[in-house]
Amino acid sequence: MNLVKSSDLKSNELPFPSLGKIGFFRLLDIPLTGIISSRMRHVIKRYLKRIGFRELKIEHVSGDSPFILRLVAIGRSHNPISIRDIERIEYLRESLIKVLNETGKSHPSKADPEKLRIMLAKVEPSLKRVYYVRKK
């Protein structure tokens, strides 16, 4: 039996989720001008785990130009992808882009992970619980 590990997969070779499929998917692929915070990646990973994806890997990959990075999320689905899963992934993508755009022209690392967590908690109630508190 050949076991495929997520570390063996290249993000640009993976398909996006499609209805009824099982396996590894590229869940997010968003171009950025910089690196987002680890707390933001943590919120994204918590959300994807709650909607049923496992073996998650969220990373920054070099983009088409030297000034662009891509935020890529890879995950494995053990159950067939449903319409609800696709809608939740799309909601994550839209919410993340909205939070990143709210930072204006500043660096993506300045994006507020709490704002993203609150937006995603509307769809996934388990994210209402705060796991960390920012020290002032």
MDTraj code that builds the backbone (N, CA, C; nanometers):
import mdtraj as md
import numpy as np

residues = "MET ASN LEU VAL LYS SER SER ASP LEU LYS SER ASN GLU LEU PRO PHE PRO SER LEU GLY LYS ILE GLY PHE PHE ARG LEU LEU ASP ILE PRO LEU THR GLY ILE ILE SER SER ARG MET ARG HIS VAL ILE LYS ARG TYR LEU LYS ARG ILE GLY PHE ARG GLU LEU LYS ILE GLU HIS VAL SER GLY ASP SER PRO PHE ILE LEU ARG LEU VAL ALA ILE GLY ARG SER HIS ASN PRO ILE SER ILE ARG ASP ILE GLU ARG ILE GLU TYR LEU ARG GLU SER LEU ILE LYS VAL LEU ASN GLU THR GLY LYS SER HIS PRO SER LYS ALA ASP PRO GLU LYS LEU ARG ILE MET LEU ALA LYS VAL GLU PRO SER LEU LYS ARG VAL TYR TYR VAL ARG LYS LYS".split()
xyz = np.array([
    [0.0838, -0.1182, 0.0000],
    [0.0000, 0.0000, 0.0000],
    [0.0882, 0.1245, 0.0000],
    [0.0690, 0.2114, -0.0940],
    [0.1458, 0.3355, -0.1024],
    [0.0751, 0.4452, -0.0250],
    [0.1425, 0.4952, 0.0777],
    [0.0872, 0.6055, 0.1547],
    [0.1483, 0.7347, 0.1039],
    [0.0651, 0.8295, 0.0734],
    [0.1108, 0.9593, 0.0253],
    [0.1073, 1.0560, 0.1424],
    [0.2204, 1.1174, 0.1722],
    [0.2282, 1.2161, 0.2794],
    [0.2131, 1.3550, 0.2199],
    [0.1625, 1.4462, 0.3012],
    [0.1449, 1.5826, 0.2513],
    [0.2783, 1.6474, 0.2185],
    [0.3861, 1.6047, 0.2845],
    [0.5172, 1.6629, 0.2559],
    [0.5694, 1.6198, 0.1189],
    [0.5163, 1.5098, 0.0648],
    [0.5577, 1.4621, -0.0672],
    [0.4885, 1.5360, -0.1807],
    [0.3855, 1.6113, -0.1490],
    [0.3046, 1.6750, -0.2522],
    [0.3475, 1.8189, -0.2766],
    [0.3441, 1.8593, -0.4002],
    [0.3712, 1.9984, -0.4349],
    [0.2379, 2.0700, -0.4504],
    [0.2277, 2.1879, -0.3896],
    [0.0999, 2.2580, -0.3830],
    [0.0440, 2.2925, -0.5202],
    [0.1296, 2.3257, -0.6156],
    [0.0771, 2.3644, -0.7466],
    [0.0310, 2.2451, -0.8296],
    [0.0610, 2.1231, -0.7853],
    [0.0171, 2.0035, -0.8568],
    [-0.1184, 1.9520, -0.8070],
    [-0.1603, 1.9992, -0.6903],
    [-0.2842, 1.9500, -0.6311],
    [-0.4063, 2.0191, -0.6907],
    [-0.5162, 1.9452, -0.7033],
    [-0.6392, 2.0079, -0.7535],
    [-0.7122, 2.0832, -0.6421],
    [-0.7983, 2.1742, -0.6820],
    [-0.8889, 2.2365, -0.5870],
    [-1.0012, 2.1370, -0.5586],
    [-1.0699, 2.1471, -0.4441],
    [-1.1753, 2.0514, -0.4113],
    [-1.2878, 2.0516, -0.5145],
    [-1.3348, 1.9340, -0.5460],
    [-1.4496, 1.9223, -0.6358],
    [-1.5471, 1.8224, -0.5760],
    [-1.6698, 1.8365, -0.6130],
    [-1.7804, 1.7619, -0.5544],
    [-1.7594, 1.6107, -0.5630],
    [-1.7712, 1.5430, -0.4483],
    [-1.7657, 1.3975, -0.4434],
    [-1.6270, 1.3362, -0.4401],
    [-1.5221, 1.4166, -0.4436],
    [-1.3849, 1.3638, -0.4460],
    [-1.3314, 1.3458, -0.3043],
    [-1.2331, 1.2573, -0.2908],
    [-1.1655, 1.2306, -0.1645],
    [-1.0159, 1.2400, -0.1892],
    [-0.9401, 1.2891, -0.0904],
    [-0.7949, 1.2935, -0.1028],
    [-0.7383, 1.4285, -0.0669],
    [-0.6159, 1.4540, -0.1146],
    [-0.5483, 1.5807, -0.0889],
    [-0.5963, 1.6869, -0.1864],
    [-0.6141, 1.8089, -0.1331],
    [-0.6599, 1.9205, -0.2146],
    [-0.5837, 2.0463, -0.1778],
    [-0.5775, 2.1371, -0.2729],
    [-0.5270, 2.2717, -0.2487],
    [-0.6494, 2.3538, -0.2090],
    [-0.6606, 2.3853, -0.0818],
    [-0.7801, 2.4503, -0.0295],
    [-0.7761, 2.6017, -0.0477],
    [-0.6582, 2.6593, -0.0360],
    [-0.6407, 2.8029, -0.0547],
    [-0.5187, 2.8262, -0.1423],
    [-0.5239, 2.9297, -0.2212],
    [-0.4091, 2.9744, -0.2989],
    [-0.4284, 3.1237, -0.3240],
    [-0.3771, 3.2047, -0.2306],
    [-0.4019, 3.3486, -0.2328],
    [-0.2695, 3.4228, -0.2471],
    [-0.2572, 3.5097, -0.3475],
    [-0.1340, 3.5881, -0.3618],
    [-0.1253, 3.6977, -0.2548],
    [-0.0050, 3.7145, -0.1983],
    [0.0187, 3.8135, -0.0937],
    [0.1451, 3.8925, -0.1254],
    [0.1573, 4.0068, -0.0619],
    [0.2799, 4.0854, -0.0776],
    [0.3751, 4.0640, 0.0390],
    [0.3391, 3.9781, 0.1319],
    [0.4247, 3.9485, 0.2467],
    [0.3709, 3.8299, 0.3245],
    [0.4354, 3.8013, 0.4351],
    [0.3991, 3.6864, 0.5178],
    [0.2941, 3.7275, 0.6196],
    [0.1907, 3.6443, 0.6369],
    [0.0906, 3.6713, 0.7399],
    [0.1382, 3.6104, 0.8715],
    [0.0788, 3.6535, 0.9810],
    [0.1231, 3.6110, 1.1135],
    [0.0900, 3.4645, 1.1390],
    [0.1619, 3.4061, 1.2330],
    [0.1377, 3.2655, 1.2680],
    [0.0007, 3.2491, 1.3335],
    [-0.0473, 3.3509, 1.4033],
    [-0.1816, 3.3429, 1.4627],
    [-0.2897, 3.3383, 1.3550],
    [-0.2678, 3.4101, 1.2481],
    [-0.3631, 3.4073, 1.1361],
    [-0.3648, 3.2663, 1.0749],
    [-0.2479, 3.2094, 1.0555],
    [-0.2406, 3.0729, 1.0015],
    [-0.3047, 2.9728, 1.0974],
    [-0.2899, 2.9974, 1.2276],
    [-0.3511, 2.9105, 1.3280],
    [-0.5043, 2.9141, 1.3185],
    [-0.5608, 3.0328, 1.3012],
    [-0.7070, 3.0462, 1.2881],
    [-0.7552, 2.9731, 1.1624],
    [-0.6819, 2.9886, 1.0524],
    [-0.7180, 2.9207, 0.9272],
    [-0.7142, 2.7694, 0.9469],
    [-0.6108, 2.7217, 1.0122],
    [-0.5965, 2.5769, 1.0338],
    [-0.7072, 2.5230, 1.1244],
    [-0.7411, 2.5975, 1.2296],
    [-0.8506, 2.5560, 1.3184],
    [-0.9812, 2.5443, 1.2411],
    [-1.0081, 2.6424, 1.1561],
    [-1.1320, 2.6428, 1.0778],
    [-1.1357, 2.5223, 0.9838],
    [-1.0280, 2.5006, 0.9098],
    [-1.0258, 2.3892, 0.8142],
    [-1.0369, 2.2548, 0.8858],
    [-0.9784, 2.2449, 1.0033],
    [-0.9877, 2.1202, 1.0796],
    [-1.1316, 2.0957, 1.1253],
    [-1.1990, 2.2028, 1.1659],
    [-1.3375, 2.1902, 1.2127],
    [-1.4355, 2.1529, 1.1015],
    [-1.4049, 2.1929, 0.9785],
    [-1.4981, 2.1589, 0.8704],
    [-1.4661, 2.0234, 0.8075],
    [-1.3643, 1.9535, 0.8625],
    [-1.3443, 1.8145, 0.8236],
    [-1.2182, 1.7800, 0.7471],
    [-1.1228, 1.8705, 0.7368],
    [-0.9987, 1.8392, 0.6665],
    [-0.8903, 1.8029, 0.7666],
    [-0.8072, 1.7093, 0.7298],
    [-0.6980, 1.6638, 0.8158],
    [-0.5664, 1.6754, 0.7410],
    [-0.4589, 1.6490, 0.8127],
    [-0.3235, 1.6563, 0.7566],
    [-0.3025, 1.7915, 0.6867],
    [-0.3362, 1.8950, 0.7599],
    [-0.3316, 2.0307, 0.7037],
    [-0.1903, 2.0875, 0.7039],
    [-0.1619, 2.1626, 0.6021],
    [-0.0338, 2.2319, 0.5901],
    [-0.0640, 2.3690, 0.5300],
    [-0.0294, 2.4728, 0.6038],
    [-0.0530, 2.6094, 0.5575],
    [0.0842, 2.6759, 0.5487],
    [0.1185, 2.7197, 0.4285],
    [0.2532, 2.7705, 0.4092],
    [0.2565, 2.8831, 0.3067],
    [0.3667, 2.9555, 0.3089],
    [0.3918, 3.0582, 0.2084],
    [0.4831, 2.9981, 0.1025],
    [0.4459, 3.0175, -0.0229],
    [0.5220, 2.9647, -0.1358],
    [0.5564, 3.0828, -0.2256],
    [0.6719, 3.0770, -0.2893],
    [0.7087, 3.1871, -0.3785],
    [0.6106, 3.1953, -0.4950],
    [0.5805, 3.3165, -0.5352],
    [0.4830, 3.3398, -0.6411],
    [0.5482, 3.3540, -0.7773],
    [0.4733, 3.4126, -0.8692],
    [0.5211, 3.4295, -1.0066],
    [0.6318, 3.5332, -1.0179],
    [0.6287, 3.6339, -0.9324],
    [0.7321, 3.7362, -0.9348],
    [0.8049, 3.7342, -0.8005],
    [0.9222, 3.7939, -0.7922],
    [0.9962, 3.7927, -0.6656],
    [0.9291, 3.8734, -0.5537],
    [0.8314, 3.9556, -0.5884],
    [0.7658, 4.0399, -0.4890],
    [0.6355, 3.9812, -0.4368],
    [0.5967, 3.8665, -0.4890],
    [0.4685, 3.8063, -0.4515],
    [0.4918, 3.6694, -0.3870],
    [0.4218, 3.6470, -0.2763],
    [0.4150, 3.5157, -0.2128],
    [0.2730, 3.4637, -0.2298],
    [0.2565, 3.3338, -0.2199],
    [0.1229, 3.2744, -0.2226],
    [0.1000, 3.2034, -0.0907],
    [-0.0149, 3.2285, -0.0291],
    [-0.0551, 3.1543, 0.0891],
    [-0.1297, 3.0316, 0.0398],
    [-0.0746, 2.9145, 0.0686],
    [-0.1318, 2.7904, 0.0187],
    [-0.1696, 2.7026, 0.1369],
    [-0.2903, 2.6502, 0.1345],
    [-0.3360, 2.5550, 0.2350],
    [-0.3649, 2.4228, 0.1654],
    [-0.3040, 2.3173, 0.2178],
    [-0.3232, 2.1822, 0.1650],
    [-0.3892, 2.1002, 0.2741],
    [-0.4855, 2.0187, 0.2371],
    [-0.5514, 1.9340, 0.3344],
    [-0.6067, 1.8090, 0.2706],
    [-0.6349, 1.7114, 0.3552],
    [-0.6881, 1.5842, 0.3080],
    [-0.8305, 1.5668, 0.3589],
    [-0.9162, 1.5237, 0.2694],
    [-1.0544, 1.4942, 0.3055],
    [-1.0728, 1.3429, 0.3043],
    [-1.1227, 1.2896, 0.4152],
    [-1.1499, 1.1462, 0.4224],
    [-1.2921, 1.1137, 0.3786],
    [-1.3750, 1.2168, 0.3728],
    [-1.5135, 1.2012, 0.3275],
    [-1.5284, 1.2717, 0.1933],
    [-1.6231, 1.2286, 0.1113],
    [-1.6448, 1.2978, -0.0168],
    [-1.6791, 1.4454, 0.0060],
    [-1.6238, 1.5302, -0.0789],
    [-1.6473, 1.6751, -0.0696],
    [-1.7933, 1.7044, -0.1036],
    [-1.8580, 1.7813, -0.0164],
    [-1.9972, 1.8180, -0.0387],
    [-2.0063, 1.9644, -0.0821],
    [-2.1239, 2.0040, -0.1221],
    [-2.1467, 2.1437, -0.1601],
    [-2.1213, 2.2341, -0.0397],
    [-2.1593, 2.1882, 0.0780],
    [-2.1385, 2.2677, 0.1998],
    [-1.9891, 2.2894, 0.2253],
    [-1.9067, 2.1868, 0.2022],
    [-1.7623, 2.2012, 0.2194],
    [-1.7068, 2.3063, 0.1244],
    [-1.7499, 2.3010, 0.0003],
    [-1.7028, 2.3974, -0.0992],
    [-1.7458, 2.5392, -0.0607],
    [-1.8687, 2.5538, -0.0121],
    [-1.9165, 2.6852, 0.0311],
    [-1.8357, 2.7377, 0.1494],
    [-1.7999, 2.6488, 0.2428],
    [-1.7221, 2.6909, 0.3601],
    [-1.5798, 2.7303, 0.3224],
    [-1.5211, 2.6601, 0.2273],
    [-1.3870, 2.6965, 0.1801],
    [-1.3920, 2.8325, 0.1104],
    [-1.4952, 2.8524, 0.0308],
    [-1.5109, 2.9810, -0.0387],
    [-1.5329, 3.0947, 0.0612],
    [-1.6086, 3.0674, 0.1682],
    [-1.6305, 3.1682, 0.2718],
    [-1.4985, 3.2032, 0.3410],
    [-1.4160, 3.1033, 0.3675],
    [-1.2842, 3.1282, 0.4253],
    [-1.2009, 3.2163, 0.3334],
    [-1.1998, 3.1845, 0.2055],
    [-1.1218, 3.2620, 0.1078],
    [-1.1694, 3.4078, 0.1049],
    [-1.3014, 3.4270, 0.0980],
    [-1.3566, 3.5635, 0.0940],
    [-1.3279, 3.6398, 0.2230],
    [-1.3418, 3.5733, 0.3371],
    [-1.3173, 3.6379, 0.4661],
    [-1.1708, 3.6767, 0.4809],
    [-1.0828, 3.5881, 0.4405],
    [-0.9404, 3.6170, 0.4500],
    [-0.9015, 3.7345, 0.3613],
    [-0.9528, 3.7377, 0.2407],
    [-0.9239, 3.8492, 0.1501],
    [-0.9797, 3.9798, 0.2061],
    [-1.0991, 3.9742, 0.2658],
    [-1.1586, 4.0945, 0.3243],
    [-1.0737, 4.1472, 0.4398],
    [-1.0276, 4.0578, 0.5276],
    [-0.9450, 4.1002, 0.6407],
    [-0.8119, 4.1573, 0.5916],
    [-0.7535, 4.0940, 0.4910],
    [-0.6273, 4.1439, 0.4356],
    [-0.6452, 4.2800, 0.3687],
    [-0.7573, 4.3000, 0.3022],
    [-0.7839, 4.4289, 0.2366],
    [-0.8110, 4.5399, 0.3372],
    [-0.8623, 4.5047, 0.4550],
    [-0.8896, 4.6051, 0.5574],
    [-0.7619, 4.6643, 0.6154],
    [-0.6488, 4.5965, 0.5976],
    [-0.5230, 4.6512, 0.6478],
    [-0.4748, 4.7645, 0.5588],
    [-0.5386, 4.7812, 0.4452],
    [-0.5007, 4.8881, 0.3532],
    [-0.3735, 4.8524, 0.2797],
    [-0.2858, 4.9508, 0.2658],
    [-0.1610, 4.9277, 0.1930],
    [-0.0501, 4.8790, 0.2844],
    [-0.0820, 4.8582, 0.4112],
    [0.0217, 4.8104, 0.5025],
    [0.0498, 4.6617, 0.4775],
    [0.1457, 4.6109, 0.5461],
    [0.1932, 4.4742, 0.5273],
    [0.0880, 4.3721, 0.5730],
    [0.0776, 4.2561, 0.5057],
    [-0.0201, 4.1530, 0.5466],
    [0.0008, 4.1027, 0.6892],
    [0.1208, 4.1186, 0.7432],
    [0.1450, 4.0739, 0.8809],
    [0.0680, 4.1589, 0.9813],
    [0.0194, 4.2747, 0.9374],
    [-0.0584, 4.3636, 1.0248],
    [-0.2065, 4.3257, 1.0289],
    [-0.2480, 4.2280, 0.9494],
    [-0.3885, 4.1857, 0.9473],
    [-0.4262, 4.1276, 1.0832],
    [-0.5488, 4.1516, 1.1241],
    [-0.5958, 4.1140, 1.2568],
    [-0.6533, 3.9718, 1.2569],
    [-0.5867, 3.8769, 1.3247],
    [-0.6381, 3.7402, 1.3295],
    [-0.7702, 3.7290, 1.4062],
    [-0.7914, 3.8194, 1.5030],
    [-0.9165, 3.8167, 1.5790],
    [-1.0362, 3.8497, 1.4898],
    [-1.0158, 3.9423, 1.3983],
    [-1.1231, 3.9795, 1.3065],
    [-1.1601, 3.8599, 1.2181],
    [-1.0584, 3.7891, 1.1715],
    [-1.0830, 3.6699, 1.0903],
    [-1.1546, 3.5629, 1.1718],
    [-1.1094, 3.5410, 1.2953],
    [-1.1726, 3.4395, 1.3815],
    [-1.3196, 3.4716, 1.4051],
    [-1.3515, 3.5979, 1.4279],
    [-1.4903, 3.6384, 1.4524],
    [-1.5750, 3.6183, 1.3271],
    [-1.5179, 3.6514, 1.2102],
    [-1.5922, 3.6307, 1.0848],
    [-1.6197, 3.4828, 1.0607],
    [-1.5200, 3.3980, 1.0860],
    [-1.5366, 3.2546, 1.0624],
    [-1.6257, 3.1893, 1.1671],
    [-1.6349, 3.2501, 1.2860],
    [-1.7210, 3.1961, 1.3921],
    [-1.8690, 3.2048, 1.3550],
    [-1.9028, 3.2902, 1.2590],
    [-2.0419, 3.2982, 1.2127],
    [-2.0836, 3.1695, 1.1428],
    [-1.9866, 3.1025, 1.0794],
    [-2.0146, 2.9788, 1.0070],
    [-1.9806, 2.8568, 1.0923],
    [-1.8740, 2.8659, 1.1690],
    [-1.8277, 2.7555, 1.2533],
    [-1.8260, 2.8020, 1.3992],
    [-1.9329, 2.7724, 1.4755],
    [-1.9475, 2.8243, 1.6119],
    [-1.8344, 2.7860, 1.7075],
    [-1.7638, 2.6769, 1.6824],
    [-1.6563, 2.6369, 1.7731],
    [-1.5423, 2.7387, 1.7747],
    [-1.5348, 2.8256, 1.6759],
    [-1.4303, 2.9276, 1.6726],
    [-1.4633, 3.0473, 1.7610],
    [-1.5795, 3.0467, 1.8243],
    [-1.6130, 3.1559, 1.9161],
    [-1.5218, 3.1540, 2.0375],
    [-1.4679, 3.0373, 2.0691],
    [-1.3782, 3.0239, 2.1829],
    [-1.2410, 3.0804, 2.1464],
    [-1.1899, 3.1675, 2.2321],
    [-1.0607, 3.2303, 2.2097],
    [-0.9540, 3.1428, 2.2745],
    [-0.8536, 3.1010, 2.1973],
    [-0.7458, 3.0181, 2.2508],
    [-0.6274, 3.0989, 2.3005],
    [-0.6190, 3.2203, 2.2608],
    [-0.5048, 3.3026, 2.2978],
    [-0.5516, 3.4457, 2.3160],
    [-0.4771, 3.5184, 2.3937],
    [-0.5069, 3.6595, 2.4170],
    [-0.3794, 3.7368, 2.3853],
    [-0.3945, 3.8392, 2.3057],
    [-0.2787, 3.9213, 2.2690],
    [-0.2361, 4.0047, 2.3889],
    [-0.1083, 3.9956, 2.4227],
    [-0.0556, 4.0737, 2.5348],
    [-0.0342, 4.2173, 2.4890],
    [-0.0762, 4.3093, 2.5733],
    [-0.0633, 4.4519, 2.5392],
    [0.0550, 4.5125, 2.6067],
])
top = md.Topology()
chain = top.add_chain()
for i, resn in enumerate(residues, 1):
    res = top.add_residue(resn, chain, resSeq=i)
    for name in ("N", "CA", "C"):
        top.add_atom(name, md.element.get_by_symbol(name[0]), res)
traj = md.Trajectory(xyz[None], top)
